[in-house]
Amino acid sequence: MNKFLILLAVLTISCGNTVSKSNSDNELNIEDESTNFQDDMLLGEFHKEDLQQKPFSSWFKPRYSDFSPQTEAMETIKENIEDYEIKVLMGTWCGDSKREIPKLLKILDNSDFNYKNIEMIAVDYNKTTPSKIEEELNVHRVPTIIFYKDGKEANRFVEYTQEETLEEDIAKIVSGETYKNSYAD
């Protein structure tokens, strides 16, 4: 019985599973998609600078500064990233997002990526947003990083790496190599 309870707890905490909050104190009544802070959680569109503020800076800043991307993968990214627009859906409450998004932003900074070409959206515990963009983009797990080329989805990174590092996954995506995310058929 104890093993079952531990397994249930682990599955509930994962960023890939829906956690429902029905307590009226936790209901989110937000009418627009602007950045909102709810219970130490971002919701809706946000910017890198929002993650550099409390309470998010406690996990964002050390993970960003401690990360050193691999040189070879970064060369590929630098050569190709300018051809892409990116949409990121993440949860500021999600361990996978806390692990990968500081790395993503450091990779983009090191490749001189134009931040006008990225849209970052924070989801709630149920992985939903006020605008319901997660439905339009078919997002069920976070983080999801979608790469667009010429206005069409080229590929997406979902939740965890397929190669050894995030930058290797991104290098495969932006160079046009075959890449399947964690949940692709």
C-alpha positions as a LaTeX table, in Angstrom:
\begin{tabular}{lrrr}
\hline
Residue & $x$ (\AA) & $y$ (\AA) & $z$ (\AA) \\
\hline
Met1 & 0.00 & 0.00 & 0.00 \\
Asn2 & 2.84 & 2.43 & 0.87 \\
Lys3 & 4.47 & 1.85 & $-2.54$ \\
Phe4 & 1.16 & 2.63 & $-4.22$ \\
Leu5 & 0.81 & 5.92 & $-2.30$ \\
Ile6 & 4.37 & 6.93 & $-3.15$ \\
Leu7 & 3.80 & 6.14 & $-6.85$ \\
Leu8 & 0.55 & 8.12 & $-6.81$ \\
Ala9 & 2.31 & 11.11 & $-5.22$ \\
Val10 & 5.12 & 11.03 & $-7.80$ \\
Leu11 & 2.68 & 10.86 & $-10.71$ \\
Thr12 & 0.66 & 13.75 & $-9.31$ \\
Ile13 & 3.73 & 15.97 & $-8.98$ \\
Ser14 & 4.93 & 15.35 & $-12.56$ \\
Cys15 & 4.45 & 18.24 & $-14.98$ \\
Gly16 & 2.82 & 15.86 & $-17.45$ \\
Asn17 & $-0.19$ & 15.12 & $-15.28$ \\
Thr18 & $-3.14$ & 17.34 & $-14.59$ \\
Val19 & $-3.60$ & 18.46 & $-11.01$ \\
Ser20 & $-7.05$ & 19.82 & $-10.39$ \\
Lys21 & $-7.55$ & 22.59 & $-7.85$ \\
Ser22 & $-11.20$ & 23.18 & $-7.10$ \\
Asn23 & $-10.86$ & 25.12 & $-3.85$ \\
Ser24 & $-12.53$ & 28.49 & $-4.41$ \\
Asp25 & $-9.49$ & 30.29 & $-2.99$ \\
Asn26 & $-7.43$ & 28.85 & $-5.85$ \\
Glu27 & $-9.86$ & 29.54 & $-8.69$ \\
Leu28 & $-8.36$ & 31.82 & $-11.33$ \\
Asn29 & $-10.61$ & 34.53 & $-12.69$ \\
Ile30 & $-8.47$ & 36.27 & $-15.25$ \\
Glu31 & $-9.97$ & 37.99 & $-18.26$ \\
Asp32 & $-6.91$ & 38.78 & $-20.35$ \\
Glu33 & $-3.69$ & 37.05 & $-21.35$ \\
Ser34 & $-1.35$ & 39.61 & $-19.76$ \\
Thr35 & 1.15 & 38.43 & $-17.18$ \\
Asn36 & $-0.52$ & 37.58 & $-13.93$ \\
Phe37 & 0.90 & 36.44 & $-10.62$ \\
Gln38 & $-1.24$ & 33.91 & $-8.78$ \\
Asp39 & 0.00 & 32.10 & $-5.68$ \\
Asp40 & 3.64 & 32.60 & $-6.73$ \\
Met41 & 2.77 & 31.38 & $-10.22$ \\
Leu42 & 2.95 & 33.25 & $-13.51$ \\
Leu43 & $-0.05$ & 32.86 & $-15.77$ \\
Gly44 & $-0.26$ & 34.02 & $-19.37$ \\
Glu45 & 2.30 & 35.78 & $-21.50$ \\
Phe46 & 5.51 & 36.75 & $-19.73$ \\
His47 & 9.10 & 37.83 & $-20.43$ \\
Lys48 & 12.54 & 36.72 & $-19.29$ \\
Glu49 & 12.64 & 39.67 & $-16.91$ \\
Asp50 & 9.63 & 38.25 & $-15.03$ \\
Leu51 & 11.63 & 35.12 & $-14.19$ \\
Gln52 & 14.43 & 37.30 & $-12.83$ \\
Gln53 & 12.06 & 38.70 & $-10.17$ \\
Lys54 & 11.06 & 37.14 & $-6.86$ \\
Pro55 & 9.83 & 34.51 & $-6.24$ \\
Phe56 & 11.02 & 32.97 & $-9.53$ \\
Ser57 & 14.56 & 34.34 & $-9.32$ \\
Ser58 & 15.34 & 31.87 & $-6.51$ \\
Trp59 & 15.37 & 29.01 & $-9.03$ \\
Phe60 & 15.88 & 30.88 & $-12.32$ \\
Lys61 & 19.06 & 32.87 & $-11.58$ \\
Pro62 & 21.26 & 30.03 & $-10.26$ \\
Arg63 & 20.19 & 27.61 & $-13.00$ \\
Tyr64 & 20.78 & 30.25 & $-15.67$ \\
Ser65 & 24.20 & 31.30 & $-14.38$ \\
Asp66 & 25.43 & 27.75 & $-13.65$ \\
Phe67 & 24.58 & 26.45 & $-17.12$ \\
Ser68 & 27.30 & 26.28 & $-19.80$ \\
Pro69 & 26.03 & 25.08 & $-23.18$ \\
Gln70 & 28.13 & 22.70 & $-25.26$ \\
Thr71 & 30.22 & 24.48 & $-27.89$ \\
Glu72 & 29.52 & 22.17 & $-30.84$ \\
Ala73 & 25.74 & 22.29 & $-30.41$ \\
Met74 & 25.86 & 26.05 & $-29.91$ \\
Glu75 & 27.68 & 26.51 & $-33.23$ \\
Thr76 & 24.83 & 24.72 & $-35.01$ \\
Ile77 & 22.23 & 26.75 & $-33.12$ \\
Lys78 & 23.97 & 30.06 & $-33.89$ \\
Glu79 & 24.06 & 29.18 & $-37.61$ \\
Asn80 & 20.35 & 28.35 & $-37.80$ \\
Ile81 & 18.30 & 29.90 & $-34.97$ \\
Glu82 & 17.63 & 33.20 & $-36.76$ \\
Asp83 & 15.32 & 31.33 & $-39.16$ \\
Tyr84 & 12.94 & 30.41 & $-36.32$ \\
Glu85 & 10.20 & 31.86 & $-34.18$ \\
Ile86 & 9.59 & 30.12 & $-30.86$ \\
Lys87 & 6.61 & 29.62 & $-28.56$ \\
Val88 & 7.24 & 28.36 & $-25.05$ \\
Leu89 & 4.60 & 27.02 & $-22.70$ \\
Met90 & 5.83 & 26.37 & $-19.18$ \\
Gly91 & 4.74 & 26.26 & $-15.58$ \\
Thr92 & 6.62 & 28.27 & $-12.97$ \\
Trp93 & 5.53 & 25.54 & $-10.53$ \\
Cys94 & 6.87 & 22.69 & $-12.71$ \\
Gly95 & 10.22 & 21.03 & $-11.99$ \\
Asp96 & 10.82 & 20.18 & $-15.66$ \\
Ser97 & 10.17 & 23.80 & $-16.65$ \\
Lys98 & 12.44 & 25.08 & $-13.89$ \\
Arg99 & 15.18 & 22.77 & $-15.19$ \\
Glu100 & 14.87 & 23.51 & $-18.92$ \\
Ile101 & 13.72 & 27.13 & $-19.33$ \\
Pro102 & 16.77 & 28.79 & $-17.72$ \\
Lys103 & 18.91 & 26.65 & $-20.05$ \\
Leu104 & 16.80 & 27.60 & $-23.07$ \\
Leu105 & 17.12 & 31.30 & $-22.33$ \\
Lys106 & 20.89 & 31.02 & $-21.82$ \\
Ile107 & 21.16 & 29.17 & $-25.15$ \\
Leu108 & 19.14 & 31.90 & $-26.85$ \\
Asp109 & 21.22 & 34.64 & $-25.22$ \\
Asn110 & 24.46 & 32.94 & $-26.29$ \\
Ser111 & 23.18 & 32.69 & $-29.87$ \\
Asp112 & 22.13 & 36.36 & $-30.05$ \\
Phe113 & 18.51 & 35.30 & $-30.61$ \\
Asn114 & 16.12 & 38.19 & $-31.22$ \\
Tyr115 & 13.61 & 38.09 & $-28.34$ \\
Lys116 & 11.00 & 39.67 & $-30.62$ \\
Asn117 & 10.76 & 36.17 & $-32.12$ \\
Ile118 & 9.78 & 34.37 & $-28.94$ \\
Glu119 & 6.48 & 34.19 & $-27.11$ \\
Met120 & 6.53 & 32.74 & $-23.61$ \\
Ile121 & 3.33 & 31.67 & $-21.91$ \\
Ala122 & 2.91 & 30.37 & $-18.37$ \\
Val123 & 0.23 & 27.80 & $-17.61$ \\
Asp124 & $-1.55$ & 26.99 & $-14.37$ \\
Tyr125 & $-1.47$ & 23.66 & $-12.52$ \\
Asn126 & $-3.93$ & 22.19 & $-15.02$ \\
Lys127 & $-1.73$ & 23.39 & $-17.89$ \\
Thr128 & $-4.33$ & 25.88 & $-19.04$ \\
Thr129 & $-4.28$ & 29.59 & $-19.82$ \\
Pro130 & $-7.04$ & 32.22 & $-19.92$ \\
Ser131 & $-6.75$ & 32.36 & $-23.74$ \\
Lys132 & $-6.81$ & 28.54 & $-24.10$ \\
Ile133 & $-3.75$ & 28.68 & $-26.40$ \\
Glu134 & $-2.68$ & 25.31 & $-25.02$ \\
Glu135 & $-5.68$ & 23.76 & $-26.81$ \\
Glu136 & $-4.85$ & 25.45 & $-30.12$ \\
Leu137 & $-1.22$ & 24.30 & $-29.84$ \\
Asn138 & $-2.09$ & 20.80 & $-28.55$ \\
Val139 & 0.05 & 21.18 & $-25.42$ \\
His140 & $-0.42$ & 18.57 & $-22.69$ \\
Arg141 & 2.96 & 18.64 & $-20.94$ \\
Val142 & 5.35 & 21.39 & $-19.95$ \\
Pro143 & 7.70 & 22.71 & $-20.87$ \\
Thr144 & 6.78 & 22.61 & $-24.54$ \\
Ile145 & 9.03 & 24.62 & $-26.84$ \\
Ile146 & 7.63 & 24.96 & $-30.37$ \\
Phe147 & 9.91 & 26.00 & $-33.23$ \\
Tyr148 & 8.32 & 27.70 & $-36.26$ \\
Lys149 & 10.01 & 28.21 & $-39.59$ \\
Asp150 & 8.33 & 30.27 & $-42.31$ \\
Gly151 & 5.19 & 30.44 & $-40.16$ \\
Lys152 & 4.80 & 26.65 & $-39.85$ \\
Glu153 & 5.65 & 24.39 & $-36.93$ \\
Ala154 & 8.97 & 22.72 & $-37.70$ \\
Asn155 & 9.23 & 20.68 & $-34.51$ \\
Arg156 & 8.82 & 20.81 & $-30.75$ \\
Phe157 & 10.66 & 19.91 & $-27.59$ \\
Val158 & 8.42 & 18.42 & $-24.89$ \\
Glu159 & 9.28 & 18.00 & $-21.20$ \\
Tyr160 & 12.74 & 16.38 & $-21.34$ \\
Thr161 & 15.67 & 15.87 & $-23.69$ \\
Gln162 & 16.07 & 13.05 & $-26.20$ \\
Glu163 & 19.79 & 13.63 & $-26.62$ \\
Glu164 & 22.06 & 14.20 & $-23.65$ \\
Thr165 & 21.46 & 17.95 & $-23.46$ \\
Leu166 & 18.84 & 20.54 & $-24.35$ \\
Glu167 & 21.21 & 22.31 & $-26.70$ \\
Glu168 & 21.77 & 19.06 & $-28.62$ \\
Asp169 & 18.00 & 18.65 & $-29.03$ \\
Ile170 & 17.64 & 22.27 & $-30.19$ \\
Ala171 & 20.60 & 21.91 & $-32.57$ \\
Lys172 & 18.89 & 18.91 & $-34.20$ \\
Ile173 & 15.62 & 20.81 & $-34.53$ \\
Val174 & 17.05 & 24.02 & $-36.00$ \\
Ser175 & 19.40 & 22.20 & $-38.37$ \\
Gly176 & 16.48 & 20.21 & $-39.79$ \\
Glu177 & 17.77 & 16.83 & $-38.62$ \\
Thr178 & 15.29 & 14.13 & $-37.73$ \\
Tyr179 & 14.07 & 14.72 & $-34.20$ \\
Lys180 & 11.18 & 13.24 & $-32.26$ \\
Asn181 & 10.13 & 14.75 & $-28.96$ \\
Ser182 & 9.42 & 12.66 & $-25.88$ \\
Tyr183 & 5.80 & 12.00 & $-26.88$ \\
Ala184 & 5.90 & 11.96 & $-30.70$ \\
Asp185 & 4.39 & 8.90 & $-32.35$ \\
\hline
\end{tabular}
